[in-house]
Amino acid sequence: MVNIKLDGGYTALQKMLDKENVSAALCMIEKGADPWEFGRGNK
């Protein structure tokens, strides 16, 4: 499992990786989503 932690909480990207939805996460990153920013506040 890939551990991505930010401010003591898991990001939306981490939650997707936990669900093994890696392709969707990579697709969002390829479209320009910042994995450190998106999902912040949805902990």
Long-range contacts (C-beta under 8 A, 24 or more apart in sequence): 4-35, 6-36, 6-40, 7-40, 9-43, 10-43, 11-35, 11-36, 11-38, 11-39, 11-40, 12-38, 12-39, 12-42, 13-38, 13-39, 14-39, 15-39
